[in-house]
Amino acid sequence: MALLMTFAVYPVVVVYAGIVAAFTPGWEFWQRSLILVPFMASTIVFFIVPFIQTRFGAFIAGKKKALA
């Protein structure tokens, strides 16, 4: 799960950081982060986690044992 999240979140962080940096030259790091974090968190919560959960949920939760 951690590996999947890393592969999914890393491009989002890089792209959003590049976009924010292009529009905010001269801003301090904390100011950019103040803009960046809500967008990244929303993308992760509403898009990335549900995507991973629907495709890999059974694998992550484990197989259910058949009742005998």
CHARMM-style PDB file with segment names, atoms N, HN, CA, C and O in Angstrom:
ATOM      1  N   MET     1       0.830  -1.187   0.000  1.00  0.00      PROA
ATOM      2  CA  MET     1       0.000   0.000   0.000  1.00  0.00      PROA
ATOM      3  C   MET     1       0.877   1.254   0.000  1.00  0.00      PROA
ATOM      4  O   MET     1       0.614   2.209  -0.730  1.00  0.00      PROA
ATOM      5  N   ALA     2       1.915   1.233   0.825  1.00  0.00      PROA
ATOM      6  HN  ALA     2       2.128   0.457   1.419  1.00  0.00      PROA
ATOM      7  CA  ALA     2       2.793   2.395   0.894  1.00  0.00      PROA
ATOM      8  C   ALA     2       3.490   2.645  -0.437  1.00  0.00      PROA
ATOM      9  O   ALA     2       3.659   3.792  -0.850  1.00  0.00      PROA
ATOM     10  N   LEU     3       3.886   1.585  -1.095  1.00  0.00      PROA
ATOM     11  HN  LEU     3       3.749   0.653  -0.759  1.00  0.00      PROA
ATOM     12  CA  LEU     3       4.550   1.729  -2.386  1.00  0.00      PROA
ATOM     13  C   LEU     3       3.589   2.283  -3.439  1.00  0.00      PROA
ATOM     14  O   LEU     3       3.962   3.152  -4.227  1.00  0.00      PROA
ATOM     15  N   LEU     4       2.369   1.786  -3.452  1.00  0.00      PROA
ATOM     16  HN  LEU     4       2.066   1.079  -2.812  1.00  0.00      PROA
ATOM     17  CA  LEU     4       1.364   2.308  -4.382  1.00  0.00      PROA
ATOM     18  C   LEU     4       1.089   3.784  -4.126  1.00  0.00      PROA
ATOM     19  O   LEU     4       1.002   4.578  -5.062  1.00  0.00      PROA
ATOM     20  N   MET     5       0.953   4.144  -2.858  1.00  0.00      PROA
ATOM     21  HN  MET     5       1.024   3.499  -2.097  1.00  0.00      PROA
ATOM     22  CA  MET     5       0.699   5.544  -2.518  1.00  0.00      PROA
ATOM     23  C   MET     5       1.879   6.427  -2.928  1.00  0.00      PROA
ATOM     24  O   MET     5       1.689   7.543  -3.410  1.00  0.00      PROA
ATOM     25  N   THR     6       3.087   5.923  -2.736  1.00  0.00      PROA
ATOM     26  HN  THR     6       3.242   5.016  -2.345  1.00  0.00      PROA
ATOM     27  CA  THR     6       4.269   6.695  -3.123  1.00  0.00      PROA
ATOM     28  C   THR     6       4.288   6.959  -4.619  1.00  0.00      PROA
ATOM     29  O   THR     6       4.533   8.084  -5.056  1.00  0.00      PROA
ATOM     30  N   PHE     7       4.025   5.914  -5.407  1.00  0.00      PROA
ATOM     31  HN  PHE     7       3.825   5.000  -5.052  1.00  0.00      PROA
ATOM     32  CA  PHE     7       4.017   6.087  -6.861  1.00  0.00      PROA
ATOM     33  C   PHE     7       2.884   6.991  -7.329  1.00  0.00      PROA
ATOM     34  O   PHE     7       3.019   7.661  -8.352  1.00  0.00      PROA
ATOM     35  N   ALA     8       1.791   7.024  -6.615  1.00  0.00      PROA
ATOM     36  HN  ALA     8       1.681   6.480  -5.783  1.00  0.00      PROA
ATOM     37  CA  ALA     8       0.657   7.855  -7.005  1.00  0.00      PROA
ATOM     38  C   ALA     8       0.801   9.296  -6.531  1.00  0.00      PROA
ATOM     39  O   ALA     8       0.418  10.223  -7.244  1.00  0.00      PROA
ATOM     40  N   VAL     9       1.348   9.490  -5.342  1.00  0.00      PROA
ATOM     41  HN  VAL     9       1.659   8.737  -4.763  1.00  0.00      PROA
ATOM     42  CA  VAL     9       1.411  10.831  -4.750  1.00  0.00      PROA
ATOM     43  C   VAL     9       2.606  11.629  -5.261  1.00  0.00      PROA
ATOM     44  O   VAL     9       2.502  12.844  -5.424  1.00  0.00      PROA
ATOM     45  N   TYR    10       3.723  10.982  -5.514  1.00  0.00      PROA
ATOM     46  HN  TYR    10       3.807   9.995  -5.381  1.00  0.00      PROA
ATOM     47  CA  TYR    10       4.928  11.701  -5.936  1.00  0.00      PROA
ATOM     48  C   TYR    10       4.700  12.590  -7.161  1.00  0.00      PROA
ATOM     49  O   TYR    10       5.097  13.755  -7.130  1.00  0.00      PROA
ATOM     50  N   PRO    11       4.085  12.100  -8.229  1.00  0.00      PROA
ATOM     51  CA  PRO    11       3.854  12.988  -9.380  1.00  0.00      PROA
ATOM     52  C   PRO    11       2.947  14.171  -9.050  1.00  0.00      PROA
ATOM     53  O   PRO    11       3.135  15.266  -9.579  1.00  0.00      PROA
ATOM     54  N   VAL    12       1.975  13.952  -8.185  1.00  0.00      PROA
ATOM     55  HN  VAL    12       1.823  13.061  -7.755  1.00  0.00      PROA
ATOM     56  CA  VAL    12       1.084  15.052  -7.786  1.00  0.00      PROA
ATOM     57  C   VAL    12       1.877  16.129  -7.059  1.00  0.00      PROA
ATOM     58  O   VAL    12       1.708  17.318  -7.330  1.00  0.00      PROA
ATOM     59  N   VAL    13       2.732  15.719  -6.145  1.00  0.00      PROA
ATOM     60  HN  VAL    13       2.869  14.753  -5.925  1.00  0.00      PROA
ATOM     61  CA  VAL    13       3.548  16.677  -5.393  1.00  0.00      PROA
ATOM     62  C   VAL    13       4.457  17.459  -6.335  1.00  0.00      PROA
ATOM     63  O   VAL    13       4.554  18.682  -6.227  1.00  0.00      PROA
ATOM     64  N   VAL    14       5.114  16.775  -7.245  1.00  0.00      PROA
ATOM     65  HN  VAL    14       5.035  15.782  -7.333  1.00  0.00      PROA
ATOM     66  CA  VAL    14       6.048  17.436  -8.161  1.00  0.00      PROA
ATOM     67  C   VAL    14       5.324  18.414  -9.081  1.00  0.00      PROA
ATOM     68  O   VAL    14       5.776  19.543  -9.270  1.00  0.00      PROA
ATOM     69  N   VAL    15       4.207  17.986  -9.649  1.00  0.00      PROA
ATOM     70  HN  VAL    15       3.840  17.068  -9.495  1.00  0.00      PROA
ATOM     71  CA  VAL    15       3.469  18.853 -10.578  1.00  0.00      PROA
ATOM     72  C   VAL    15       2.904  20.066  -9.853  1.00  0.00      PROA
ATOM     73  O   VAL    15       3.055  21.196 -10.319  1.00  0.00      PROA
ATOM     74  N   TYR    16       2.257  19.840  -8.718  1.00  0.00      PROA
ATOM     75  HN  TYR    16       2.134  18.922  -8.339  1.00  0.00      PROA
ATOM     76  CA  TYR    16       1.678  20.969  -7.980  1.00  0.00      PROA
ATOM     77  C   TYR    16       2.759  21.933  -7.487  1.00  0.00      PROA
ATOM     78  O   TYR    16       2.570  23.148  -7.529  1.00  0.00      PROA
ATOM     79  N   ALA    17       3.884  21.400  -7.025  1.00  0.00      PROA
ATOM     80  HN  ALA    17       4.037  20.413  -6.991  1.00  0.00      PROA
ATOM     81  CA  ALA    17       4.971  22.265  -6.559  1.00  0.00      PROA
ATOM     82  C   ALA    17       5.522  23.105  -7.707  1.00  0.00      PROA
ATOM     83  O   ALA    17       5.829  24.283  -7.525  1.00  0.00      PROA
ATOM     84  N   GLY    18       5.645  22.507  -8.879  1.00  0.00      PROA
ATOM     85  HN  GLY    18       5.395  21.550  -9.027  1.00  0.00      PROA
ATOM     86  CA  GLY    18       6.119  23.262 -10.039  1.00  0.00      PROA
ATOM     87  C   GLY    18       5.154  24.356 -10.456  1.00  0.00      PROA
ATOM     88  O   GLY    18       5.573  25.462 -10.797  1.00  0.00      PROA
ATOM     89  N   ILE    19       3.869  24.054 -10.430  1.00  0.00      PROA
ATOM     90  HN  ILE    19       3.529  23.156 -10.152  1.00  0.00      PROA
ATOM     91  CA  ILE    19       2.863  25.055 -10.799  1.00  0.00      PROA
ATOM     92  C   ILE    19       2.853  26.207  -9.805  1.00  0.00      PROA
ATOM     93  O   ILE    19       2.840  27.375 -10.193  1.00  0.00      PROA
ATOM     94  N   VAL    20       2.859  25.869  -8.521  1.00  0.00      PROA
ATOM     95  HN  VAL    20       2.869  24.920  -8.205  1.00  0.00      PROA
ATOM     96  CA  VAL    20       2.838  26.920  -7.496  1.00  0.00      PROA
ATOM     97  C   VAL    20       4.111  27.756  -7.563  1.00  0.00      PROA
ATOM     98  O   VAL    20       4.050  28.978  -7.420  1.00  0.00      PROA
ATOM     99  N   ALA    21       5.254  27.126  -7.776  1.00  0.00      PROA
ATOM    100  HN  ALA    21       5.303  26.134  -7.892  1.00  0.00      PROA
ATOM    101  CA  ALA    21       6.520  27.866  -7.861  1.00  0.00      PROA
ATOM    102  C   ALA    21       6.531  28.815  -9.053  1.00  0.00      PROA
ATOM    103  O   ALA    21       7.100  29.905  -8.974  1.00  0.00      PROA
ATOM    104  N   ALA    22       5.908  28.408 -10.153  1.00  0.00      PROA
ATOM    105  HN  ALA    22       5.446  27.523 -10.217  1.00  0.00      PROA
ATOM    106  CA  ALA    22       5.884  29.264 -11.342  1.00  0.00      PROA
ATOM    107  C   ALA    22       5.043  30.517 -11.128  1.00  0.00      PROA
ATOM    108  O   ALA    22       5.352  31.580 -11.667  1.00  0.00      PROA
ATOM    109  N   PHE    23       3.984  30.388 -10.342  1.00  0.00      PROA
ATOM    110  HN  PHE    23       3.733  29.525  -9.904  1.00  0.00      PROA
ATOM    111  CA  PHE    23       3.091  31.526 -10.121  1.00  0.00      PROA
ATOM    112  C   PHE    23       3.444  32.356  -8.895  1.00  0.00      PROA
ATOM    113  O   PHE    23       2.859  33.418  -8.683  1.00  0.00      PROA
ATOM    114  N   THR    24       4.390  31.891  -8.087  1.00  0.00      PROA
ATOM    115  HN  THR    24       4.865  31.029  -8.260  1.00  0.00      PROA
ATOM    116  CA  THR    24       4.722  32.602  -6.850  1.00  0.00      PROA
ATOM    117  C   THR    24       6.226  32.835  -6.712  1.00  0.00      PROA
ATOM    118  O   THR    24       6.816  32.425  -5.713  1.00  0.00      PROA
ATOM    119  N   PRO    25       6.851  33.479  -7.684  1.00  0.00      PROA
ATOM    120  CA  PRO    25       8.292  33.738  -7.534  1.00  0.00      PROA
ATOM    121  C   PRO    25       8.538  34.728  -6.395  1.00  0.00      PROA
ATOM    122  O   PRO    25       7.806  35.704  -6.231  1.00  0.00      PROA
ATOM    123  N   GLY    26       9.558  34.461  -5.633  1.00  0.00      PROA
ATOM    124  HN  GLY    26      10.153  33.668  -5.766  1.00  0.00      PROA
ATOM    125  CA  GLY    26       9.913  35.351  -4.541  1.00  0.00      PROA
ATOM    126  C   GLY    26       9.198  35.055  -3.234  1.00  0.00      PROA
ATOM    127  O   GLY    26       9.487  35.689  -2.219  1.00  0.00      PROA
ATOM    128  N   TRP    27       8.277  34.111  -3.238  1.00  0.00      PROA
ATOM    129  HN  TRP    27       8.042  33.596  -4.063  1.00  0.00      PROA
ATOM    130  CA  TRP    27       7.581  33.765  -1.998  1.00  0.00      PROA
ATOM    131  C   TRP    27       8.466  32.855  -1.154  1.00  0.00      PROA
ATOM    132  O   TRP    27       9.312  32.130  -1.676  1.00  0.00      PROA
ATOM    133  N   GLU    28       8.259  32.905   0.139  1.00  0.00      PROA
ATOM    134  HN  GLU    28       7.571  33.494   0.563  1.00  0.00      PROA
ATOM    135  CA  GLU    28       8.960  32.009   1.051  1.00  0.00      PROA
ATOM    136  C   GLU    28       8.363  30.604   0.953  1.00  0.00      PROA
ATOM    137  O   GLU    28       7.256  30.414   0.448  1.00  0.00      PROA
ATOM    138  N   PHE    29       9.124  29.627   1.446  1.00  0.00      PROA
ATOM    139  HN  PHE    29      10.023  29.781   1.856  1.00  0.00      PROA
ATOM    140  CA  PHE    29       8.672  28.234   1.385  1.00  0.00      PROA
ATOM    141  C   PHE    29       7.351  28.028   2.124  1.00  0.00      PROA
ATOM    142  O   PHE    29       6.464  27.333   1.628  1.00  0.00      PROA
ATOM    143  N   TRP    30       7.217  28.627   3.303  1.00  0.00      PROA
ATOM    144  HN  TRP    30       7.938  29.191   3.706  1.00  0.00      PROA
ATOM    145  CA  TRP    30       5.999  28.420   4.088  1.00  0.00      PROA
ATOM    146  C   TRP    30       4.785  29.022   3.393  1.00  0.00      PROA
ATOM    147  O   TRP    30       3.675  28.511   3.539  1.00  0.00      PROA
ATOM    148  N   GLN    31       4.983  30.099   2.639  1.00  0.00      PROA
ATOM    149  HN  GLN    31       5.885  30.513   2.520  1.00  0.00      PROA
ATOM    150  CA  GLN    31       3.872  30.710   1.912  1.00  0.00      PROA
ATOM    151  C   GLN    31       3.423  29.816   0.758  1.00  0.00      PROA
ATOM    152  O   GLN    31       2.227  29.654   0.516  1.00  0.00      PROA
ATOM    153  N   ARG    32       4.381  29.247   0.059  1.00  0.00      PROA
ATOM    154  HN  ARG    32       5.352  29.379   0.256  1.00  0.00      PROA
ATOM    155  CA  ARG    32       4.034  28.317  -1.018  1.00  0.00      PROA
ATOM    156  C   ARG    32       3.345  27.077  -0.459  1.00  0.00      PROA
ATOM    157  O   ARG    32       2.376  26.581  -1.035  1.00  0.00      PROA
ATOM    158  N   SER    33       3.847  26.587   0.656  1.00  0.00      PROA
ATOM    159  HN  SER    33       4.634  26.990   1.124  1.00  0.00      PROA
ATOM    160  CA  SER    33       3.251  25.406   1.280  1.00  0.00      PROA
ATOM    161  C   SER    33       1.820  25.670   1.722  1.00  0.00      PROA
ATOM    162  O   SER    33       0.973  24.779   1.667  1.00  0.00      PROA
ATOM    163  N   LEU    34       1.555  26.878   2.155  1.00  0.00      PROA
ATOM    164  HN  LEU    34       2.243  27.602   2.200  1.00  0.00      PROA
ATOM    165  CA  LEU    34       0.203  27.247   2.580  1.00  0.00      PROA
ATOM    166  C   LEU    34      -0.785  27.133   1.429  1.00  0.00      PROA
ATOM    167  O   LEU    34      -1.951  26.800   1.644  1.00  0.00      PROA
ATOM    168  N   ILE    35      -0.338  27.402   0.227  1.00  0.00      PROA
ATOM    169  HN  ILE    35       0.608  27.673   0.052  1.00  0.00      PROA
ATOM    170  CA  ILE    35      -1.175  27.272  -0.969  1.00  0.00      PROA
ATOM    171  C   ILE    35      -1.189  25.817  -1.454  1.00  0.00      PROA
ATOM    172  O   ILE    35      -2.226  25.310  -1.880  1.00  0.00      PROA
ATOM    173  N   LEU    36      -0.060  25.170  -1.387  1.00  0.00      PROA
ATOM    174  HN  LEU    36       0.783  25.582  -1.041  1.00  0.00      PROA
ATOM    175  CA  LEU    36       0.129  23.846  -1.976  1.00  0.00      PROA
ATOM    176  C   LEU    36      -0.574  22.722  -1.222  1.00  0.00      PROA
ATOM    177  O   LEU    36      -1.190  21.855  -1.842  1.00  0.00      PROA
ATOM    178  N   VAL    37      -0.491  22.727   0.081  1.00  0.00      PROA
ATOM    179  HN  VAL    37       0.009  23.432   0.584  1.00  0.00      PROA
ATOM    180  CA  VAL    37      -0.979  21.606   0.885  1.00  0.00      PROA
ATOM    181  C   VAL    37      -2.476  21.339   0.727  1.00  0.00      PROA
ATOM    182  O   VAL    37      -2.851  20.176   0.583  1.00  0.00      PROA
ATOM    183  N   PRO    38      -3.349  22.343   0.745  1.00  0.00      PROA
ATOM    184  CA  PRO    38      -4.779  22.024   0.565  1.00  0.00      PROA
ATOM    185  C   PRO    38      -5.090  21.361  -0.778  1.00  0.00      PROA
ATOM    186  O   PRO    38      -5.936  20.469  -0.839  1.00  0.00      PROA
ATOM    187  N   PHE    39      -4.427  21.778  -1.842  1.00  0.00      PROA
ATOM    188  HN  PHE    39      -3.740  22.503  -1.793  1.00  0.00      PROA
ATOM    189  CA  PHE    39      -4.650  21.157  -3.148  1.00  0.00      PROA
ATOM    190  C   PHE    39      -4.151  19.712  -3.167  1.00  0.00      PROA
ATOM    191  O   PHE    39      -4.829  18.823  -3.681  1.00  0.00      PROA
ATOM    192  N   MET    40      -2.965  19.483  -2.605  1.00  0.00      PROA
ATOM    193  HN  MET    40      -2.413  20.205  -2.188  1.00  0.00      PROA
ATOM    194  CA  MET    40      -2.428  18.125  -2.576  1.00  0.00      PROA
ATOM    195  C   MET    40      -3.279  17.217  -1.705  1.00  0.00      PROA
ATOM    196  O   MET    40      -3.585  16.091  -2.097  1.00  0.00      PROA
ATOM    197  N   ALA    41      -3.663  17.691  -0.534  1.00  0.00      PROA
ATOM    198  HN  ALA    41      -3.415  18.606  -0.216  1.00  0.00      PROA
ATOM    199  CA  ALA    41      -4.468  16.864   0.365  1.00  0.00      PROA
ATOM    200  C   ALA    41      -5.809  16.516  -0.263  1.00  0.00      PROA
ATOM    201  O   ALA    41      -6.271  15.380  -0.154  1.00  0.00      PROA
ATOM    202  N   SER    42      -6.433  17.483  -0.917  1.00  0.00      PROA
ATOM    203  HN  SER    42      -6.058  18.406  -1.005  1.00  0.00      PROA
ATOM    204  CA  SER    42      -7.720  17.223  -1.573  1.00  0.00      PROA
ATOM    205  C   SER    42      -7.577  16.206  -2.700  1.00  0.00      PROA
ATOM    206  O   SER    42      -8.411  15.313  -2.843  1.00  0.00      PROA
ATOM    207  N   THR    43      -6.538  16.339  -3.486  1.00  0.00      PROA
ATOM    208  HN  THR    43      -5.860  17.065  -3.369  1.00  0.00      PROA
ATOM    209  CA  THR    43      -6.306  15.397  -4.578  1.00  0.00      PROA
ATOM    210  C   THR    43      -6.075  13.988  -4.046  1.00  0.00      PROA
ATOM    211  O   THR    43      -6.595  13.016  -4.594  1.00  0.00      PROA
ATOM    212  N   ILE    44      -5.301  13.887  -2.987  1.00  0.00      PROA
ATOM    213  HN  ILE    44      -4.878  14.676  -2.543  1.00  0.00      PROA
ATOM    214  CA  ILE    44      -5.019  12.574  -2.415  1.00  0.00      PROA
ATOM    215  C   ILE    44      -6.286  11.949  -1.833  1.00  0.00      PROA
ATOM    216  O   ILE    44      -6.579  10.781  -2.087  1.00  0.00      PROA
ATOM    217  N   VAL    45      -7.034  12.728  -1.053  1.00  0.00      PROA
ATOM    218  HN  VAL    45      -6.795  13.677  -0.847  1.00  0.00      PROA
ATOM    219  CA  VAL    45      -8.214  12.192  -0.368  1.00  0.00      PROA
ATOM    220  C   VAL    45      -9.343  11.853  -1.328  1.00  0.00      PROA
ATOM    221  O   VAL    45      -9.989  10.817  -1.176  1.00  0.00      PROA
ATOM    222  N   PHE    46      -9.589  12.704  -2.311  1.00  0.00      PROA
ATOM    223  HN  PHE    46      -9.064  13.546  -2.435  1.00  0.00      PROA
ATOM    224  CA  PHE    46     -10.755  12.518  -3.169  1.00  0.00      PROA
ATOM    225  C   PHE    46     -10.482  11.745  -4.462  1.00  0.00      PROA
ATOM    226  O   PHE    46     -11.423  11.264  -5.093  1.00  0.00      PROA
ATOM    227  N   PHE    47      -9.228  11.619  -4.864  1.00  0.00      PROA
ATOM    228  HN  PHE    47      -8.464  12.010  -4.351  1.00  0.00      PROA
ATOM    229  CA  PHE    47      -8.936  10.953  -6.132  1.00  0.00      PROA
ATOM    230  C   PHE    47      -7.991   9.760  -5.994  1.00  0.00      PROA
ATOM    231  O   PHE    47      -8.317   8.661  -6.442  1.00  0.00      PROA
ATOM    232  N   ILE    48      -6.827   9.966  -5.381  1.00  0.00      PROA
ATOM    233  HN  ILE    48      -6.562  10.859  -5.018  1.00  0.00      PROA
ATOM    234  CA  ILE    48      -5.808   8.920  -5.361  1.00  0.00      PROA
ATOM    235  C   ILE    48      -6.192   7.757  -4.454  1.00  0.00      PROA
ATOM    236  O   ILE    48      -6.142   6.604  -4.882  1.00  0.00      PROA
ATOM    237  N   VAL    49      -6.573   8.036  -3.214  1.00  0.00      PROA
ATOM    238  HN  VAL    49      -6.614   8.972  -2.866  1.00  0.00      PROA
ATOM    239  CA  VAL    49      -6.922   6.957  -2.288  1.00  0.00      PROA
ATOM    240  C   VAL    49      -8.131   6.156  -2.775  1.00  0.00      PROA
ATOM    241  O   VAL    49      -8.078   4.927  -2.746  1.00  0.00      PROA
ATOM    242  N   PRO    50      -9.217   6.796  -3.221  1.00  0.00      PROA
ATOM    243  CA  PRO    50     -10.323   5.979  -3.747  1.00  0.00      PROA
ATOM    244  C   PRO    50      -9.932   5.146  -4.968  1.00  0.00      PROA
ATOM    245  O   PRO    50     -10.382   4.010  -5.115  1.00  0.00      PROA
ATOM    246  N   PHE    51      -9.104   5.702  -5.836  1.00  0.00      PROA
ATOM    247  HN  PHE    51      -8.738   6.625  -5.717  1.00  0.00      PROA
ATOM    248  CA  PHE    51      -8.649   4.956  -7.008  1.00  0.00      PROA
ATOM    249  C   PHE    51      -7.886   3.703  -6.593  1.00  0.00      PROA
ATOM    250  O   PHE    51      -8.151   2.612  -7.098  1.00  0.00      PROA
ATOM    251  N   ILE    52      -6.946   3.862  -5.678  1.00  0.00      PROA
ATOM    252  HN  ILE    52      -6.731   4.749  -5.268  1.00  0.00      PROA
ATOM    253  CA  ILE    52      -6.155   2.722  -5.221  1.00  0.00      PROA
ATOM    254  C   ILE    52      -7.035   1.734  -4.460  1.00  0.00      PROA
ATOM    255  O   ILE    52      -6.892   0.521  -4.620  1.00  0.00      PROA
ATOM    256  N   GLN    53      -7.931   2.242  -3.646  1.00  0.00      PROA
ATOM    257  HN  GLN    53      -8.047   3.226  -3.517  1.00  0.00      PROA
ATOM    258  CA  GLN    53      -8.784   1.361  -2.850  1.00  0.00      PROA
ATOM    259  C   GLN    53      -9.705   0.511  -3.721  1.00  0.00      PROA
ATOM    260  O   GLN    53      -9.907  -0.669  -3.434  1.00  0.00      PROA
ATOM    261  N   THR    54     -10.265   1.093  -4.779  1.00  0.00      PROA
ATOM    262  HN  THR    54     -10.101   2.051  -5.012  1.00  0.00      PROA
ATOM    263  CA  THR    54     -11.166   0.318  -5.627  1.00  0.00      PROA
ATOM    264  C   THR    54     -10.421  -0.731  -6.444  1.00  0.00      PROA
ATOM    265  O   THR    54     -10.968  -1.801  -6.714  1.00  0.00      PROA
ATOM    266  N   ARG    55      -9.203  -0.449  -6.836  1.00  0.00      PROA
ATOM    267  HN  ARG    55      -8.759   0.420  -6.618  1.00  0.00      PROA
ATOM    268  CA  ARG    55      -8.458  -1.401  -7.655  1.00  0.00      PROA
ATOM    269  C   ARG    55      -7.685  -2.433  -6.844  1.00  0.00      PROA
ATOM    270  O   ARG    55      -7.521  -3.571  -7.284  1.00  0.00      PROA
ATOM    271  N   PHE    56      -7.211  -2.047  -5.668  1.00  0.00      PROA
ATOM    272  HN  PHE    56      -7.344  -1.123  -5.310  1.00  0.00      PROA
ATOM    273  CA  PHE    56      -6.367  -2.941  -4.883  1.00  0.00      PROA
ATOM    274  C   PHE    56      -6.946  -3.255  -3.510  1.00  0.00      PROA
ATOM    275  O   PHE    56      -6.246  -3.815  -2.666  1.00  0.00      PROA
ATOM    276  N   GLY    57      -8.190  -2.913  -3.269  1.00  0.00      PROA
ATOM    277  HN  GLY    57      -8.759  -2.459  -3.954  1.00  0.00      PROA
ATOM    278  CA  GLY    57      -8.800  -3.111  -1.952  1.00  0.00      PROA
ATOM    279  C   GLY    57      -8.807  -4.556  -1.497  1.00  0.00      PROA
ATOM    280  O   GLY    57      -8.484  -4.843  -0.344  1.00  0.00      PROA
ATOM    281  N   ALA    58      -9.169  -5.468  -2.383  1.00  0.00      PROA
ATOM    282  HN  ALA    58      -9.431  -5.234  -3.319  1.00  0.00      PROA
ATOM    283  CA  ALA    58      -9.200  -6.885  -2.015  1.00  0.00      PROA
ATOM    284  C   ALA    58      -7.799  -7.401  -1.713  1.00  0.00      PROA
ATOM    285  O   ALA    58      -7.611  -8.204  -0.799  1.00  0.00      PROA
ATOM    286  N   PHE    59      -6.835  -6.949  -2.469  1.00  0.00      PROA
ATOM    287  HN  PHE    59      -6.988  -6.297  -3.212  1.00  0.00      PROA
ATOM    288  CA  PHE    59      -5.450  -7.361  -2.230  1.00  0.00      PROA
ATOM    289  C   PHE    59      -4.949  -6.816  -0.897  1.00  0.00      PROA
ATOM    290  O   PHE    59      -4.273  -7.519  -0.147  1.00  0.00      PROA
ATOM    291  N   ILE    60      -5.281  -5.566  -0.608  1.00  0.00      PROA
ATOM    292  HN  ILE    60      -5.830  -4.994  -1.218  1.00  0.00      PROA
ATOM    293  CA  ILE    60      -4.827  -4.934   0.629  1.00  0.00      PROA
ATOM    294  C   ILE    60      -5.494  -5.578   1.841  1.00  0.00      PROA
ATOM    295  O   ILE    60      -4.833  -5.833   2.848  1.00  0.00      PROA
ATOM    296  N   ALA    61      -6.795  -5.842   1.752  1.00  0.00      PROA
ATOM    297  HN  ALA    61      -7.332  -5.635   0.934  1.00  0.00      PROA
ATOM    298  CA  ALA    61      -7.534  -6.412   2.877  1.00  0.00      PROA
ATOM    299  C   ALA    61      -7.253  -7.897   3.063  1.00  0.00      PROA
ATOM    300  O   ALA    61      -7.434  -8.426   4.160  1.00  0.00      PROA
ATOM    301  N   GLY    62      -6.825  -8.558   2.034  1.00  0.00      PROA
ATOM    302  HN  GLY    62      -6.678  -8.128   1.143  1.00  0.00      PROA
ATOM    303  CA  GLY    62      -6.591  -9.998   2.106  1.00  0.00      PROA
ATOM    304  C   GLY    62      -7.812 -10.758   1.617  1.00  0.00      PROA
ATOM    305  O   GLY    62      -8.917 -10.218   1.558  1.00  0.00      PROA
ATOM    306  N   LYS    63      -7.599 -11.984   1.276  1.00  0.00      PROA
ATOM    307  HN  LYS    63      -6.702 -12.422   1.324  1.00  0.00      PROA
ATOM    308  CA  LYS    63      -8.695 -12.810   0.765  1.00  0.00      PROA
ATOM    309  C   LYS    63      -9.576 -13.283   1.915  1.00  0.00      PROA
ATOM    310  O   LYS    63      -9.091 -13.589   3.005  1.00  0.00      PROA
ATOM    311  N   LYS    64     -10.866 -13.336   1.654  1.00  0.00      PROA
ATOM    312  HN  LYS    64     -11.260 -13.088   0.769  1.00  0.00      PROA
ATOM    313  CA  LYS    64     -11.795 -13.862   2.646  1.00  0.00      PROA
ATOM    314  C   LYS    64     -11.744 -15.383   2.598  1.00  0.00      PROA
ATOM    315  O   LYS    64     -11.646 -15.983   1.528  1.00  0.00      PROA
ATOM    316  N   LYS    65     -11.812 -15.985   3.759  1.00  0.00      PROA
ATOM    317  HN  LYS    65     -11.892 -15.497   4.629  1.00  0.00      PROA
ATOM    318  CA  LYS    65     -11.814 -17.442   3.825  1.00  0.00      PROA
ATOM    319  C   LYS    65     -13.220 -17.950   3.528  1.00  0.00      PROA
ATOM    320  O   LYS    65     -14.209 -17.379   3.986  1.00  0.00      PROA
ATOM    321  N   ALA    66     -13.294 -19.011   2.770  1.00  0.00      PROA
ATOM    322  HN  ALA    66     -12.490 -19.475   2.398  1.00  0.00      PROA
ATOM    323  CA  ALA    66     -14.582 -19.608   2.430  1.00  0.00      PROA
ATOM    324  C   ALA    66     -15.155 -20.326   3.646  1.00  0.00      PROA
ATOM    325  O   ALA    66     -14.438 -21.001   4.385  1.00  0.00      PROA
ATOM    326  N   LEU    67     -16.443 -20.169   3.835  1.00  0.00      PROA
ATOM    327  HN  LEU    67     -17.026 -19.621   3.235  1.00  0.00      PROA
ATOM    328  CA  LEU    67     -17.103 -20.862   4.936  1.00  0.00      PROA
ATOM    329  C   LEU    67     -17.355 -22.311   4.548  1.00  0.00      PROA
ATOM    330  O   LEU    67     -17.822 -22.592   3.444  1.00  0.00      PROA
ATOM    331  N   ALA    68     -17.046 -23.228   5.454  1.00  0.00      PROA
ATOM    332  HN  ALA    68     -16.667 -22.999   6.351  1.00  0.00      PROA
ATOM    333  CA  ALA    68     -17.209 -24.657   5.148  1.00  0.00      PROA
ATOM    334  C   ALA    68     -18.558 -25.179   5.567  1.00  0.00      PROA
ATOM    335  OT1 ALA    68     -18.849 -26.361   5.377  1.00  0.00      PROA
TER     336      ALA     68
END
